[in-house]
Amino acid sequence: MEITNDIIDHIAHLSRLEFEGEKKEAIRDDLQRIVSFMDKLQEVDTDNVEPLIFMTNEVDHLRDDVPEVSVSQDEALKNAPKKDSDYFRIPKVLDK
């Protein structure tokens, strides 16, 4: 596939960019290299190749989910700007 000025102008319009002069030539060269690389990949025989699902065979080792008290209710309310017995008081955010 040949990258033309029309294709570059169309891509520039879609992406709301402007390319002029040397920058337009640089974009054309880059796009042409990308298309050539993709054409090269089309030549590779992948009939008996399984799709790659994960990039590595490593397994995530997650910690056990064990509940624990990290901050008591009193400690949490200690620095609250406003509190009402056991609760934080906040400004009203919903209208009825």
TAGI-V848586 format. One record per residue. N is the residue number from 1. PHI is phi in whole degrees, 0 to 359 (999 if undefined). Layout:
<<N & PHI> <N & PHI>>
This chain:
<<1 & 999> <2 & 265> <3 & 274> <4 & 252> <5 & 298> <6 & 298> <7 & 295> <8 & 297> <9 & 297> <10 & 295> <11 & 297> <12 & 297> <13 & 297> <14 & 297> <15 & 266> <16 & 57> <17 & 241> <18 & 231> <19 & 236> <20 & 224> <21 & 59> <22 & 297> <23 & 293> <24 & 294> <25 & 295> <26 & 295> <27 & 295> <28 & 299> <29 & 298> <30 & 297> <31 & 296> <32 & 295> <33 & 295> <34 & 296> <35 & 296> <36 & 297> <37 & 295> <38 & 295> <39 & 298> <40 & 296> <41 & 295> <42 & 294> <43 & 283> <44 & 285> <45 & 281> <46 & 241> <47 & 298> <48 & 255> <49 & 254> <50 & 287> <51 & 297> <52 & 275> <53 & 263> <54 & 239> <55 & 281> <56 & 214> <57 & 268> <58 & 295> <59 & 249> <60 & 290> <61 & 255> <62 & 262> <63 & 284> <64 & 293> <65 & 272> <66 & 249> <67 & 291> <68 & 209> <69 & 273> <70 & 255> <71 & 226> <72 & 284> <73 & 297> <74 & 297> <75 & 295> <76 & 294> <77 & 279> <78 & 302> <79 & 258> <80 & 290> <81 & 297> <82 & 221> <83 & 216> <84 & 229> <85 & 51> <86 & 255> <87 & 230> <88 & 284> <89 & 255> <90 & 231> <91 & 294> <92 & 295> <93 & 243> <94 & 243> <95 & 265> <96 & 273>>
